[in-house]
């Protein structure tokens, strides 16, 4: 399987692509929800509010998986499995990282979006927020631009064409 090269992974992790986090219900069943995420050298940061189901689940059981898919031009799949640590006010200033998340997803690197970022960030500060840092234990990164399927899949498909 073509693993994503480090420079491609670095570029991929800067994209404002929505991820899907999987948390665990008390009965062990998975629960998935789309989230904004921010990759930093110390882990993957995700913001939420205390009343969200997935946040409550992470407070009870920190195991999680974050799946990120991206379409053109950088078609890829990255998944991080690990444990989340909650970071809460007043022990940790959640606002600088929360601001970076707003800039990534609302600002999208365009200075023309500065007012929208300010407005969104101001609204975030009215909510009962916290941050989670996902510390990856397993990382899977596939560059789908060069992926051609498993050998078994290709052989099966070739056999189907021959019939």
Secondary structure, 3 states (H helix, E strand, C coil): CCECCHHHHHHHCCCCCCEEEEEECCCCCEEEEEECEEEECCEEEEEEECCCHHHHHHHHCCEEEEEEEECCCCCEEEEEEEEEEEECCCCCCCHHHHHHHHHHHHHCCCHHHHHHHHHHHHHHCCCCEEEEEEEEEEEEEEECCCCCCCHHHHHHHHHHHHC
